[in-house]
Amino acid sequence: MKTTLNLLIAVLFSASVMGQTIDYKLRFQERENLKEVKGLHNLLLSENKPEKHHSVNHTKNKEFLLKSGKAIKQRLDSVITQDWSGSQPNKGVEFFLYDVNGKTTLDAYFTWNSLTNQWDNSSKSEYIYDNNGNIILEVDYNWNANTYQWVGTYKYEYTYDANENLILKMYYQWDTNLGQWVGDYKDENTYNANGKMILQIEYYWTNSMNQWVSAGKAEYTYNTDEKLILKLFYNWNSLTNQWDSSSKIDYTLDINGNIIVETSYQWNTNTAQWDGYSKYEYTYDANEKMILRIEYTWNFSSGEWTGNYKDEYTYNANENMILEINYSWNFNTGQWISGWKEECAYDNTYTFNDLLIPYAFETDDNSVMFFNHMLTEMFDYQYISTNWSLANKSTFYYSAQNVQSISNTDVANAISVYPNPATDYVVFNLGETKNQFTLELFDIQGRVVMNQKVNNCTTVSVEKLQRGLYFYRIKDSGKIFNGKLMVD
């Protein structure tokens, strides 16, 4: 899904196609995915695969950070992916930094440079949270190899009400000509008494008018169990100064509240009626795990739904998703054709609630699907001719974090490392300690690159180290501190 932003914007503002009003809301949601997402999130929602619409309401408790479960949490620190799907094999690594509350503060991605034999900067996202743990700022960057610096791409600002409902989300893009952030879009959300979103109004910034202009609106309807059953989307008509119907999504639920049919329609201005657009059917096992998802598109010529893609899911006895196979419909042969498959391996010692995982998955249903237990390896295959060919392999690396033995204040006061990322030097501040401590530094392959005695709050040179991720271990009077250091 690496279409350029300008292309999608052009689609957004197209008036109609074959008499059908373009669904502004659906296109806008796709637009959010256009930023050059690399690494883990892209791995689970690969642009090489049909977009997954896991709209199923999983019932897993995601309030896992520093709460129930084992005192020792397994924190996902990095993922190394090897890719053989292109003309040349390549390798990438994504690593994560967290604050003392287990919230992701940095998500960075690097690619392996086979010419220099080192990791090259690629992209990163930085996050800031409020006192309640809600994200209030996300800034995304890409690495410019020509200027040798990080360049902003997107910025998102979040505002909440007293009930911690997201009521405003601001979208910005970095303007390279002006050298500053410029407004792009914003969402204003309204909720009912139960905290369910019932209205979202979207605006886009126009430089010519120097103001926000209405763009789209979405209305949400729920049943008596507060399950979503209908979304209605509208476009703002600046000529008539009113909202025009654009599209809608109907949801059919089973007795357990799981979505079994999701049908999208677009409003046809010529016939003044709803035309079918896409449909998804979901099937579940006895444990309410999704085992089948079929995607259809409406065929205007035949006047019926035709198959497009389908996904089959297999789980083991521990309810881990161990296999997903994707098929596409071949209109010539009238049968399903294998496209790709994904195999996953797990460590069943740790459940979802025993893990600390990055921000992108805290509210994403895919996190539950892939992290029911500790995901350790993932293998993607492409079906070529009559054989499965390994396309990429990802290995997940965790570290044990004791989240109950010491308080957040103790952790915060125990050690600080700055600047991080570092360029020429780094300082380790262990608070009031007067002891000389031992510093060990390891590269991403686990090799020791530094082992020396260090005085508290003195500078440590890193200018001879290659750019990339390092892990440090500090030993001070029987205490051990572990962490990560980024060298730019």
C-alpha positions as CSV (number, residue, x, y, z in Angstrom):
1,M,0.0,0.0,0.0
2,K,2.8,2.3,-0.9
3,T,0.8,4.5,-3.3
4,T,1.9,8.1,-3.2
5,L,-0.1,10.6,-1.2
6,N,-0.8,12.8,-4.1
7,L,-2.4,10.0,-6.0
8,L,-4.8,9.3,-3.2
9,I,-5.7,12.9,-2.7
10,A,-6.5,13.1,-6.4
11,V,-8.9,10.2,-5.9
12,L,-10.4,11.8,-2.8
13,F,-11.5,14.9,-4.7
14,S,-12.8,13.2,-7.7
15,A,-16.5,14.0,-8.0
16,S,-17.8,10.6,-9.1
17,V,-17.1,7.4,-11.0
18,M,-19.9,5.9,-13.1
19,G,-22.4,8.0,-11.2
20,Q,-21.2,6.7,-7.8
21,T,-20.1,9.2,-5.2
22,I,-16.6,8.3,-3.9
23,D,-16.7,7.3,-0.3
24,Y,-14.7,10.0,1.3
25,K,-14.5,8.3,4.7
26,L,-13.2,5.0,3.4
27,R,-10.6,6.7,1.2
28,F,-9.6,8.9,4.1
29,Q,-9.0,5.8,6.3
30,E,-6.8,4.4,3.5
31,R,-5.0,7.7,3.3
32,E,-3.8,7.2,6.9
33,N,-2.0,4.0,5.8
34,L,-0.1,5.7,3.0
35,K,2.7,6.9,5.1
36,E,5.7,4.7,4.5
37,V,5.0,2.2,7.3
38,K,7.9,-0.1,7.7
39,G,8.7,-2.8,10.2
40,L,6.4,-4.7,12.5
41,H,3.1,-3.1,11.8
42,N,3.7,-3.4,8.1
43,L,4.8,-6.9,8.6
44,L,1.5,-7.9,10.2
45,L,-0.4,-5.8,7.6
46,S,1.8,-6.2,4.6
47,E,1.4,-4.1,1.5
48,N,2.1,-7.3,-0.4
49,K,-1.1,-8.8,0.8
50,P,-4.7,-7.8,0.5
51,E,-5.6,-5.3,3.2
52,K,-7.0,-7.1,6.2
53,H,-10.2,-5.8,7.7
54,H,-10.2,-7.4,11.1
55,S,-13.3,-5.5,12.3
56,V,-14.2,-8.3,14.7
57,N,-14.7,-7.2,18.2
58,H,-12.2,-9.4,20.1
59,T,-12.8,-9.5,23.8
60,K,-9.3,-9.6,25.1
61,N,-8.4,-7.2,27.9
62,K,-5.8,-4.8,26.5
63,E,-5.3,-3.0,29.8
64,F,-2.2,-5.1,30.3
65,L,0.5,-2.6,30.9
66,L,2.0,-2.9,34.3
67,K,-1.1,-4.6,35.6
68,S,-2.3,-8.2,35.9
69,G,-0.2,-11.2,35.0
70,K,3.4,-12.1,36.0
71,A,5.7,-9.7,37.8
72,I,8.2,-10.3,35.0
73,K,6.9,-9.0,31.7
74,Q,8.4,-9.8,28.4
75,R,9.0,-6.6,26.5
76,L,9.3,-6.7,22.7
77,D,12.6,-4.8,22.0
78,S,13.3,-5.5,18.4
79,V,12.3,-7.5,15.3
80,I,14.8,-8.6,12.6
81,T,13.3,-9.4,9.2
82,Q,15.1,-11.1,6.3
83,D,13.4,-10.7,2.9
84,W,14.0,-12.8,-0.1
85,S,10.9,-11.8,-2.1
86,G,12.7,-9.2,-4.3
87,S,15.5,-9.4,-6.9
88,Q,18.0,-8.9,-4.1
89,P,17.8,-10.3,-0.5
90,N,17.6,-7.6,2.1
91,K,17.4,-7.3,5.9
92,G,15.7,-4.9,8.2
93,V,15.5,-4.3,12.0
94,E,12.9,-2.5,14.0
95,F,13.5,-1.5,17.6
96,F,11.4,0.0,20.3
97,L,12.1,2.2,23.3
98,Y,9.6,2.5,26.2
99,D,9.1,4.8,29.1
100,V,8.8,3.6,32.8
101,N,5.1,3.0,32.3
102,G,5.7,0.6,29.4
103,K,4.5,3.0,26.8
104,T,6.4,3.2,23.5
105,T,8.4,6.4,23.0
106,L,10.4,5.4,19.9
107,D,9.7,3.0,17.0
108,A,12.7,3.0,14.6
109,Y,13.4,1.0,11.5
110,F,16.8,0.3,9.9
111,T,17.9,-1.5,6.8
112,W,21.1,-3.5,6.3
113,N,23.6,-2.0,3.9
114,S,25.6,-4.9,2.4
115,L,28.2,-2.5,1.0
116,T,29.1,-0.8,4.2
117,N,28.1,-3.8,6.4
118,Q,26.2,-1.6,8.8
119,W,22.6,-0.6,9.6
120,D,21.3,2.4,7.8
121,N,18.6,4.7,9.2
122,S,15.3,4.4,7.5
123,S,12.3,5.7,9.4
124,K,11.2,6.4,13.0
125,S,8.2,7.5,15.0
126,E,8.3,9.3,18.3
127,Y,5.4,9.3,20.9
128,I,4.4,11.4,23.8
129,Y,1.7,10.6,26.3
130,D,-0.4,12.5,29.0
131,N,-0.5,11.6,32.7
132,N,-3.3,9.1,32.0
133,G,-1.2,7.2,29.4
134,N,-3.1,8.5,26.4
135,I,-1.0,9.4,23.4
136,I,-1.1,13.1,22.7
137,L,1.6,13.4,20.0
138,E,3.1,11.2,17.3
139,V,5.8,12.5,14.9
140,D,7.0,10.4,12.0
141,Y,10.4,10.9,10.2
142,N,12.2,9.5,7.2
143,W,16.0,9.4,7.0
144,N,17.5,11.6,4.2
145,A,20.7,10.0,3.2
146,N,21.8,13.0,1.2
147,T,21.5,15.6,4.0
148,Y,22.3,13.0,6.6
149,Q,19.4,14.0,8.9
150,W,15.9,13.0,9.9
151,V,13.2,14.7,7.9
152,G,9.6,15.0,9.3
153,T,6.8,13.4,7.3
154,Y,3.7,13.3,9.4
155,K,2.6,14.6,12.8
156,Y,-0.5,13.8,14.8
157,E,-1.9,15.6,17.8
158,Y,-4.6,14.1,20.0
159,T,-7.0,15.8,22.5
160,Y,-9.3,14.0,25.0
161,D,-12.3,14.9,27.1
162,A,-12.7,14.4,30.8
163,N,-13.7,10.8,30.1
164,E,-10.5,10.2,28.1
165,N,-12.5,10.0,24.8
166,L,-10.5,11.2,21.8
167,I,-12.4,14.3,20.7
168,L,-9.9,15.9,18.3
169,K,-7.1,14.5,16.1
170,M,-5.0,16.9,14.0
171,Y,-3.0,15.7,11.0
172,Y,0.0,17.6,9.7
173,Q,2.5,17.2,6.9
174,W,6.0,18.5,6.8
175,D,6.4,21.2,4.1
176,T,9.9,21.0,2.8
177,N,9.6,24.3,1.0
178,L,8.5,26.2,4.1
179,G,10.5,24.1,6.5
180,Q,7.6,23.7,8.9
181,W,4.5,21.6,9.8
182,V,1.4,22.6,7.9
183,G,-2.2,21.6,8.7
184,D,-3.6,18.8,6.6
185,Y,-6.7,17.3,8.1
186,K,-8.5,17.1,11.5
187,D,-11.2,14.9,13.0
188,E,-13.7,16.1,15.6
189,N,-15.5,13.2,17.4
190,T,-18.7,13.1,19.5
191,Y,-19.6,10.3,21.9
192,N,-22.8,9.0,23.6
193,A,-23.2,8.5,27.3
194,N,-21.6,5.1,27.1
195,G,-18.4,6.4,25.5
196,K,-19.3,5.1,22.0
197,M,-18.4,7.4,19.1
198,I,-21.6,8.5,17.3
199,L,-20.3,11.3,15.1
200,Q,-17.1,12.2,13.4
201,I,-16.6,15.3,11.2
202,E,-13.5,15.7,9.1
203,Y,-12.1,18.9,7.8
204,Y,-9.2,19.7,5.5
205,W,-7.0,22.8,5.5
206,T,-7.1,25.0,2.4
207,N,-4.2,27.4,1.9
208,S,-6.2,29.5,-0.6
209,M,-8.9,30.2,2.0
210,N,-6.6,30.0,5.0
211,Q,-9.2,28.0,7.0
212,W,-10.6,24.6,7.8
213,V,-13.2,23.4,5.3
214,S,-15.7,20.6,5.9
215,A,-14.8,17.4,4.1
216,G,-16.6,14.4,5.4
217,K,-18.9,13.2,8.1
218,A,-19.6,9.7,9.6
219,E,-22.5,8.7,11.8
220,Y,-22.4,5.5,13.9
221,T,-25.4,3.5,15.0
222,Y,-25.4,0.8,17.7
223,N,-27.8,-1.9,18.9
224,T,-29.1,-2.3,22.4
225,D,-25.8,-4.1,23.3
226,E,-23.8,-1.2,22.1
227,K,-22.5,-3.2,19.2
228,L,-21.8,-1.2,16.0
229,I,-24.4,-2.1,13.3
230,L,-24.3,0.8,10.9
231,K,-21.9,3.5,9.6
232,L,-23.2,6.3,7.4
233,F,-20.7,8.5,5.5
234,Y,-21.4,11.9,3.9
235,N,-19.4,14.4,1.8
236,W,-19.8,18.1,2.2
237,N,-21.2,19.8,-0.9
238,S,-19.8,23.3,-1.1
239,L,-22.2,24.3,-3.9
240,T,-25.4,23.4,-2.0
241,N,-23.9,23.9,1.5
242,Q,-25.2,20.5,2.7
243,W,-24.1,17.0,3.4
244,D,-24.5,14.5,0.6
245,S,-24.8,10.8,1.2
246,S,-21.6,9.1,0.2
247,S,-21.5,5.5,1.4
248,K,-22.6,3.2,4.3
249,I,-21.5,0.0,6.0
250,D,-24.0,-2.5,7.4
251,Y,-22.9,-5.0,10.0
252,T,-24.6,-8.3,10.8
253,L,-23.7,-9.9,14.1
254,D,-24.1,-13.4,15.5
255,I,-25.5,-14.1,18.9
256,N,-22.1,-13.5,20.5
257,G,-21.8,-10.0,19.0
258,N,-19.2,-11.0,16.4
259,I,-19.4,-9.5,13.0
260,I,-20.4,-12.2,10.5
261,V,-21.2,-9.9,7.5
262,E,-19.8,-6.5,6.7
263,T,-21.4,-4.9,3.6
264,S,-20.3,-1.6,2.1
265,Y,-22.5,0.4,-0.3
266,Q,-21.9,3.6,-2.3
267,W,-24.6,6.2,-3.1
268,N,-25.4,6.4,-6.8
269,T,-26.4,9.9,-7.6
270,N,-27.8,8.9,-11.0
271,T,-30.2,6.3,-9.7
272,A,-30.6,7.8,-6.2
273,Q,-30.1,4.4,-4.6
274,W,-27.4,2.4,-2.7
275,D,-25.1,0.2,-4.9
276,G,-23.1,-2.7,-3.5
277,Y,-19.4,-2.0,-3.3
278,S,-17.7,-4.7,-1.1
279,K,-18.7,-7.4,1.3
280,Y,-16.8,-9.4,3.9
281,E,-18.0,-12.6,5.5
282,Y,-16.5,-14.0,8.7
283,T,-16.7,-17.5,10.2
284,Y,-15.6,-18.4,13.7
285,D,-14.8,-21.6,15.7
286,A,-16.3,-22.6,19.0
287,N,-13.8,-20.3,20.8
288,E,-14.9,-17.3,18.7
289,K,-11.7,-17.4,16.8
290,M,-12.0,-16.2,13.2
291,I,-11.2,-19.1,10.9
292,L,-12.4,-17.8,7.6
293,R,-12.8,-14.4,6.0
294,I,-14.0,-13.9,2.4
295,E,-14.0,-10.7,0.5
296,Y,-16.4,-10.0,-2.3
297,T,-16.9,-7.1,-4.7
298,W,-20.1,-6.1,-6.5
299,N,-20.1,-7.0,-10.2
300,F,-22.2,-4.4,-12.0
301,S,-22.3,-6.4,-15.2
302,S,-23.7,-9.6,-13.6
303,G,-25.5,-7.9,-10.8
304,E,-24.1,-10.2,-8.1
305,W,-21.3,-10.5,-5.5
306,T,-18.1,-12.1,-6.8
307,G,-15.3,-13.5,-4.8
308,N,-12.1,-11.5,-4.5
309,Y,-9.9,-12.8,-1.7
310,K,-10.3,-15.2,1.2
311,D,-8.2,-16.0,4.2
312,E,-8.2,-19.2,6.2
313,Y,-6.8,-19.2,9.8
314,T,-5.6,-22.2,11.8
315,Y,-5.0,-22.2,15.6
316,N,-3.3,-24.6,17.9
317,A,-4.5,-25.9,21.2
318,N,-3.2,-22.7,22.9
319,E,-5.5,-20.6,20.6
320,N,-2.4,-19.2,18.8
321,M,-2.9,-18.4,15.1
322,I,-0.2,-20.6,13.6
323,L,-1.2,-20.5,10.0
324,E,-3.0,-18.1,7.6
325,I,-3.4,-18.9,3.9
326,N,-4.6,-16.3,1.5
327,Y,-6.4,-17.1,-1.8
328,S,-7.5,-14.9,-4.7
329,W,-10.4,-15.7,-7.0
330,N,-9.5,-16.6,-10.6
331,F,-12.3,-15.5,-12.9
332,N,-11.0,-17.5,-15.8
333,T,-10.9,-20.9,-14.0
334,G,-13.7,-20.1,-11.5
335,Q,-11.7,-21.3,-8.5
336,W,-9.6,-20.0,-5.6
337,I,-5.8,-19.7,-6.2
338,S,-3.2,-19.8,-3.4
339,G,-1.4,-16.5,-3.1
340,W,0.6,-16.4,0.2
341,K,0.7,-18.0,3.6
342,E,2.0,-17.1,7.0
343,E,3.3,-19.4,9.7
344,C,3.8,-18.3,13.3
345,A,5.7,-19.8,16.2
346,Y,5.2,-18.9,19.9
347,D,6.5,-19.3,23.4
348,N,3.4,-20.3,25.4
349,T,5.0,-19.4,28.7
350,Y,3.8,-15.9,28.3
351,T,0.2,-14.8,27.4
352,F,-0.9,-11.5,25.8
353,N,-1.2,-9.9,29.3
354,D,2.4,-10.8,30.1
355,L,3.8,-8.9,27.2
356,L,4.8,-5.3,26.7
357,I,4.3,-4.5,23.0
358,P,4.6,-1.3,21.0
359,Y,2.0,1.4,20.8
360,A,0.8,0.5,17.4
361,F,-0.7,-2.8,18.8
362,E,-2.2,-1.6,22.1
363,T,-5.6,-1.0,20.4
364,D,-5.2,-3.0,17.3
365,D,-7.1,-6.3,17.0
366,N,-4.2,-7.8,15.1
367,S,-2.2,-7.6,18.3
368,V,-4.5,-10.1,19.9
369,M,-4.5,-12.2,16.8
370,F,-0.7,-12.5,16.6
371,F,0.2,-12.0,20.3
372,N,-2.2,-14.4,22.1
373,H,1.1,-15.8,23.4
374,M,4.6,-14.5,22.9
375,L,5.2,-14.5,19.2
376,T,8.8,-15.6,18.4
377,E,9.0,-16.2,14.7
378,M,7.0,-15.5,11.6
379,F,7.5,-17.0,8.1
380,D,5.8,-15.6,5.0
381,Y,5.6,-17.7,1.8
382,Q,4.6,-16.9,-1.7
383,Y,2.9,-19.5,-3.9
384,I,4.9,-19.7,-7.1
385,S,3.8,-22.2,-9.8
386,T,3.1,-25.2,-7.7
387,N,5.4,-24.6,-4.7
388,W,5.5,-22.5,-1.6
389,S,8.6,-20.2,-1.6
390,L,9.9,-18.6,1.5
391,A,9.6,-14.8,1.1
392,N,10.7,-13.5,4.5
393,K,11.4,-14.5,8.0
394,S,11.0,-12.3,11.1
395,T,12.5,-13.1,14.5
396,F,11.2,-11.3,17.6
397,Y,13.5,-10.4,20.5
398,Y,12.2,-9.7,24.0
399,S,13.8,-8.8,27.4
400,A,12.5,-9.6,30.9
401,Q,11.2,-6.5,32.8
402,N,10.3,-6.6,36.5
403,V,7.3,-4.3,36.6
404,Q,6.3,-4.9,40.3
405,S,9.5,-5.1,42.3
406,I,10.3,-1.4,41.9
407,S,8.1,1.6,41.5
408,N,8.0,3.9,38.5
409,T,9.6,6.7,40.6
410,D,12.4,4.4,41.6
411,V,13.1,3.4,38.0
412,A,12.9,7.0,36.8
413,N,15.3,8.2,39.4
414,A,17.6,5.1,39.1
415,I,19.2,6.0,35.8
416,S,19.0,8.5,32.9
417,V,20.9,8.3,29.6
418,Y,21.4,11.3,27.4
419,P,21.5,12.2,24.6
420,N,19.7,9.2,23.3
421,P,20.1,8.8,20.3
422,A,23.7,9.8,20.7
423,T,26.2,11.0,18.1
424,D,29.6,11.7,19.7
425,Y,29.1,11.0,23.4
426,V,26.6,9.8,25.9
427,V,26.2,10.4,29.7
428,F,24.9,7.8,32.2
429,N,23.4,9.5,35.3
430,L,22.8,7.1,38.2
431,G,21.4,9.7,40.5
432,E,23.3,10.2,43.8
433,T,25.7,7.3,43.4
434,K,29.3,8.2,44.0
435,N,30.6,4.8,42.9
436,Q,32.5,4.0,39.7
437,F,30.3,1.5,37.8
438,T,30.9,-1.0,35.0
439,L,29.5,-0.2,31.6
440,E,29.0,-3.0,29.1
441,L,27.8,-2.2,25.6
442,F,26.5,-4.8,23.1
443,D,25.7,-4.6,19.4
444,I,22.5,-6.0,17.9
445,Q,24.3,-9.3,17.3
446,G,25.1,-9.6,21.0
447,R,28.8,-8.9,20.6
448,V,30.6,-6.8,23.3
449,V,31.8,-3.5,21.8
450,M,32.6,-1.8,25.1
451,N,33.5,-2.9,28.6
452,Q,34.9,-0.2,30.9
453,K,34.8,1.5,34.3
454,V,32.8,4.8,34.2
455,N,32.4,7.6,36.7
456,N,28.9,8.8,37.2
457,C,27.7,11.7,35.0
458,T,30.9,11.7,32.9
459,T,30.9,11.6,29.1
460,V,31.5,8.3,27.3
461,S,32.7,8.5,23.7
462,V,30.7,6.7,21.1
463,E,32.0,8.4,18.0
464,K,33.9,5.3,16.9
465,L,30.8,3.1,17.0
466,Q,28.8,2.4,13.8
467,R,25.3,3.8,13.6
468,G,22.7,1.5,15.0
469,L,21.1,0.0,18.1
470,Y,23.1,-1.0,21.1
471,F,22.2,-2.6,24.4
472,Y,23.9,-1.4,27.6
473,R,24.3,-3.2,31.0
474,I,25.4,-1.2,34.0
475,K,26.6,-2.9,37.2
476,D,26.7,-0.7,40.3
477,S,27.1,-2.1,43.8
478,G,25.2,-5.2,43.1
479,K,22.5,-3.5,41.1
480,I,22.1,-4.1,37.4
481,F,20.5,-1.7,34.9
482,N,19.7,-2.7,31.3
483,G,18.6,-0.5,28.5
484,K,19.0,0.5,24.9
485,L,21.2,3.2,23.3
486,M,20.8,4.5,19.7
487,V,23.9,5.8,17.9
488,D,23.2,8.1,15.0
